Amino acid sequence: MLIGVHIQNFGLFEDDCLGALLDDIRRAPEQSSLAYEAGMEIPHPLNGMEALIGRNHTGKTMFFSFLSFVQSTVISGPAYASTESGRAGFANLVLDPEKPIRATICFLFIHPETKEKTYCEYELVLAANQHGKPHFEEEILRLWRADMEEPKEILHFEKGKGTILMKGEPMEGEMNDPQTSALHAYGSMKQFYFTNCTYREICGWFFVRFSREHARSLPEDVAPGGHKHLNSDGTNARNVLLYMKQERPGEYKQLVARMLEVIPGLRGKEEKDVLDFFKKPDILALFLLLLSDPSPRPLLLIEAPDEGLYHDMVDELGSQMRNFTILNPHCQIMFTTHNPYIIENLSPDEIWVFCRGKKGSIDIRCAGSIPIVQELYKQGVGMGAIWYAGHFDD
């Protein structure tokens, strides 16, 4: 589970943090209490569901772009990631060309049997050579548990050379190519357990790009064969339904029953009508299918999932998203929104407010760090109402 992200020198992010890092987790509870009493912001680890709110052009989409950049960098290298998805090259991604891009990402892993908690923090530093081509300057993976005094480095590479722990002993390694991530190289091997866990988490981030344009342009006939997962734009939805019908018939019937109940275009119809409906599905139907995945991704990143939905459908989507995180406690949903209705049942610690600072850079704060928001929430006021009343805005 992702619990914190620190961004330095990417886009308009000069030095910003969302969530909590390893040093924050290790801090004694009394230190956090004293900081809060002094009026200082305290870290809030990310939860199962997080909403990113703020005015237009305040960095919400850029934050998703940053996570996508990190994922692509780890998998395919920084040069490829710098031009993927329309990015204009590494030189145009940095805020200060004299400094590297630095990402620090903290994860929590819970052993399925012993329930032991292990925190892993991955630090990635990217710099460019004299020709402007980016490379891995440094990669560090630290591990910490509550019974350890200090974090332990289990992977540390600088400019393609370094060490990784193998059965408790450091083993030297070297990358053939400065475009190859050490986390990618060793994280692909199961014998490096927590390196593998961290790598799989990053690879599993899923960026949802459903749109009405894609839904309307789907071909009438789909290629044969079932697909286990939806793709990012949902164009293989009928294949996924066929897979569920064949491989998970019980879960398929539950999903169909839910769709017949809540989707306006399917109310009063029968099971056989669902496949026909998915020739041109609406956005809510795609989300219900995504959230019914029997093998879900660890993190779903969704921009404006409520856009264009009627208010009762927004309530249904919010309920389904919450149920997804309850049924899959190892999974998370992070979404942007301008709609106060969809955050009504969230807590202050699940909402992050983006705004532009005086110099044009991005400022991020957790709603749980705003005293009046916490007080109103304790009195029973919903987060949507608090937002509508203007308590998140400067």
GUMAR-122303 format. One record per residue (C-alpha): residue in three letters; x, y, z. Coordinates in steps of 0.5 Angstrom, whole numbers, plus 500, padded with zeros to 3 digits. Layout:
REM residues N
AlaXYZ ...
This chain:
REM residues 394
Met500500500 Leu502507498 Ile503511504 Gly507517502 Val510521496 His515526496 Ile517530490 Gln522535488 Asn524539482 Phe518536477 Gly514541474 Leu511546478 Phe513541484 Glu519544488 Asp519541494 Asp512538496 Cys509532500 Leu503528500 Gly502523505 Ala508521510 Leu515518509 Leu519513513 Asp522519518 Asp515521519 Ile512514521 Arg518513526 Arg517519530 Ala514518537 Pro507520538 Glu508525543 Gln513529538 Ser507529533 Ser502531539 Leu507537541 Ala507539533 Tyr500539532 Glu499543539 Ala504548536 Gly500549530 Met505545526 Glu502541520 Ile503533522 Pro504528516 His498524515 Pro499517512 Leu495515505 Asn489511506 Gly485506502 Met481512499 Glu484519497 Ala481525494 Leu485531491 Ile481537490 Gly483544489 Arg482550483 Asn484548476 His491548474 Thr493547481 Gly497541480 Lys492535481 Thr493532474 Met501534474 Phe501529481 Phe498523477 Ser503525471 Phe509525476 Leu507518479 Ser506515471 Phe513518470 Val516514476 Gln513508474 Ser515509466 Thr522511469 Val523504473 Ile520500468 Ser523503461 Gly528508463 Pro528515464 Ala529517457 Tyr523513455 Ala519516460 Ser521523459 Thr518523452 Glu512518453 Ser505520453 Gly507527450 Arg512529455 Ala517534452 Gly523531454 Phe527531461 Ala529538460 Asn522541460 Leu520537466 Val525540471 Leu523546475 Asp530548476 Pro535545471 Glu541545475 Lys538540480 Pro536533479 Ile529530480 Arg528527486 Ala522522488 Thr521519495 Ile516514495 Cys514510502 Phe510503502 Leu507499507 Phe507492507 Ile503487511 His505480512 Pro498476510 Glu499471515 Thr503474521 Lys500481520 Glu507484521 Lys508491518 Thr514493514 Tyr515500511 Cys520500505 Glu522507502 Tyr524508495 Glu528514493 Leu530515486 Val534521483 Leu535523476 Ala540527473 Ala542529466 Asn548529462 Gln552534458 His547533452 Gly541533456 Lys540525456 Pro537523463 His540517467 Phe539514474 Glu544518479 Glu542514485 Glu537509487 Ile536507495 Leu531502498 Arg530502505 Leu527498510 Trp524499517 Arg520495522 Ala518497529 Asp523493532 Met529496529 Glu532502531 Glu534505524 Pro532503517 Lys536498513 Glu539500506 Ile537493502 Leu539496495 His543502494 Phe546504487 Glu549510484 Lys550511477 Gly549504475 Lys554501481 Gly552499488 Thr550493493 Ile543489494 Leu542485500 Met542478499 Lys541473505 Gly543479509 Glu549480506 Pro551486501 Met552483494 Glu555488489 Gly552489482 Glu553493476 Met548495471 Asn550494463 Asp546501461 Pro545507465 Gln537507463 Thr536501467 Ser533501474 Ala536497479 Leu529496482 His527494476 Ala533489475 Tyr533486482 Gly525487483 Ser524482478 Met527476482 Lys523473487 Gln529472492 Phe529479493 Tyr523479497 Phe522487499 Thr525489493 Asn520485489 Cys514487493 Thr516495492 Tyr517494484 Arg511490483 Glu507495487 Ile510501482 Cys508496476 Gly501495479 Trp499503479 Phe493503474 Phe491510471 Val484510469 Arg482514462 Phe475512461 Ser471517457 Arg465518453 Glu469518447 His472512447 Ala465508450 Arg462511444 Ser467509439 Leu467502441 Pro466497435 Glu460493435 Asp464486435 Val470485439 Ala475480438 Pro474473441 Gly477471448 Gly476473455 His481479458 Lys482478465 His483486466 Leu480492464 Asn485496460 Ser486504461 Asp481506457 Gly476501458 Thr475499450 Asn476491452 Ala470491457 Arg466486453 Asn472481453 Val472482461 Leu465481462 Leu466474458 Tyr472472462 Met468473468 Lys462469466 Gln467464464 Glu472464469 Arg468467475 Pro460465474 Gly458467481 Glu462474481 Tyr459475474 Lys452474477 Gln453479483 Leu456484478 Val450483473 Ala445484478 Arg448490481 Met448493474 Leu441491473 Glu439495479 Val443501479 Ile445503472 Pro439507469 Gly440504462 Leu439497464 Arg433497470 Gly428493468 Lys432489463 Glu435482464 Glu442478464 Lys442477457 Asp442485456 Val448487459 Leu453484454 Asp449488449 Phe449494453 Phe457494453 Lys457495446 Lys456502448 Pro457502456 Asp456509460 Ile462511465 Leu458508471 Ala458501468 Leu465501466 Phe467503473 Leu463498476 Leu466493472 Leu473496474 Leu471495481 Ser469488481 Asp476486478 Pro477479482 Ser485481482 Pro485488483 Arg491493482 Pro494496488 Leu493503486 Leu487506482 Leu489513480 Ile482516477 Glu481523474 Ala474526475 Pro471520476 Asp464523477 Glu464528471 Gly458528467 Leu454523472 Tyr447525475 His447526483 Asp445519485 Met450516480 Val455520484 Asp453517490 Glu453510488 Leu460511485 Gly462514491 Ser459508495 Gln462503490 Met469506491 Arg469505498 Asn466498498 Phe472496494 Thr477499499 Ile474495504 Leu473489501 Asn481490498 Pro484493504 His491492500 Cys488496495 Gln487504494 Ile484509490 Met486516489 Phe482521485 Thr481528483 Thr474532483 His471538483 Asn464535486 Pro463536493 Tyr458530493 Ile463525492 Ile467527498 Glu461528503 Asn463521506 Leu470522507 Ser474524513 Pro479530513 Asp485525513 Glu483523506 Ile483529502 Trp488533500 Val488540498 Phe492543492 Cys493550491 Arg498555488 Gly503559492 Lys505566491 Lys511564487 Gly507560482 Ser509553485 Ile504548488 Asp502547495 Ile499541498 Arg496540505 Cys492535508 Ala485537510 Gly486534517 Ser491539518 Ile486545518 Pro483546525 Ile477549523 Val475543518 Gln477538524 Glu472541529 Leu467542524 Tyr468534522 Lys467532529 Gln461536530 Gly458532524 Val459536518 Gly460532512 Met466534508 Gly462536502 Ala459541506 Ile465544509 Trp468544502 Tyr462548499 Ala462553505 Gly469555503 His474552509 Phe479549504 Asp480555500 Asp485561502 
